[in-house]
């Protein structure tokens, strides 16, 4: 049985522990629940008696919950039993979906989304540590990549399937399915993760003190803006595709698949090119994202062109993500744990801000093209922190200081340090 606390000093194997794939399945579910609403907005708005733009707050609310939940849970769960934390997070996640599926009140559904997001933050904070520890130092980075791959795969598979199911069962169907799958994931977590306590004793003061680096905040600002740009448009992509491009509602999930494939490709491109030329990669990709979103405004009245541009906005926008994440962790130096959580918060800050402003634009005289214009502006603003980073010079090394541990074995410390140094 794979153990979440297996020493990293053991022999390296080509196969990752099964627990890593269990955690990746959890991130797949959580990525699906965050973005599936984009394909269900009209149905949810009609059933809950709110406008489409108001229903978009369900995406904003989840993002806000992740903004708060990521860093808070990263610190709060450090000394809690890992298995209990993950099982509890999945249980709350499942319960939140059950409450939402049973409710006819928009306020209740909105509240359930926030609580679900807090559980997601707890899962990410603990799951990242477990994955690297279980895989060992030789495979720690690959294990994290598999976990993040679950999130990206959610856009390729989970969101379109959820949208398809929602077309035939109503929006509550996908919520029930996510609740059941989360409960099953909790069972697997209880089976494959041993009941041990998290042994890292982190100084919160040193973590916060290490966040004074200006370059770190430039990288986080870029993460906020690029995600805000892409998700401002994506949140309200369904009405744009159906009412302006003339694409049937039943075919919208296919367009979401194109978006997911683009996101998966962009993540791979950014990971491959970002190590060699991080600033050239991110600046080029951000500029291309802004131009793509700008082109979507006049060209979205053509179904074929609209689909191509949706694919391209995901491809170019998600190319930036792995690079700025890597830079943020590198710049953090003494605070890799808190910074990893803050990176998640940064992306969700962008999602919250972008979807909120896009909703206002949708209700304005700009109409259906308003969200795309908001997205283009956000993506263009991403160039400011990226250019500032390029001028500051990102090649200067950041000092990586191992966290103090209480009774932790050397292998676990090596696994943590391997993860931090490999992304730089």
Helices and strands as residue ranges (DSSP letters): H 18-35, G 36-39, H 41-47, H 52-55, H 57-76, H 82-102, H 106-135, G 137-139, H 140-153, I 154-158, H 159-169, H 171-192, H 204-209, G 210-212, H 214-235, H 237-239, I 240-244, G 249-251, H 252-273, H 278-299, H 303-332, H 336-363, G 367-369, H 370-392, H 410-422
